[in-house]
């Protein structure tokens, strides 16, 4: 029995690969953000945010260019998954804010910036008001419309994906 459990764990780990992937996009009614979370988002520069979504980017590209971010020429990257993003619940949005606002979390950096993950912030009518592209290989990010510390907590961010 123990050998079977270890084999199943090994099989699951070996088939998962090193790419982080979000849980499939299935919004549920319990995903609404509290007013306290919305206030924290506003303090981080993201006003009127009603939805925060996570994306995996550039899965079909072995070495994506730094220009292959969530937005390419003002349009969403066609190589994103899930297409509508996975909506983060209130707890996950607070984890994101804890990881990206407040204090710095120093870590070694590379200079590759091949973004494979992104977070987008949307208003109630679906307009994107801010976004953040993340490269976990080099521990780098690019953010637009949101105030982020210079060195976010990448371990906490990885857990979101």
Buried (B, 14 or more C-beta within 10 A) or exposed (E): EEEEEEEEEEEEEEEEEEEBBBEEBEEEEEBEBEEEBBEBBEEBBBBBBBBBBBBBBBEEEEEBEBEBBBBEEEEBBEBBBBEBBBBBBBEBBBBBBBBBBEEEBEEEEEEBBBBBBBBBBBBEEEEBBBBBBBBBEBBBBBBBBBEBBEBBBBEBBEEBB
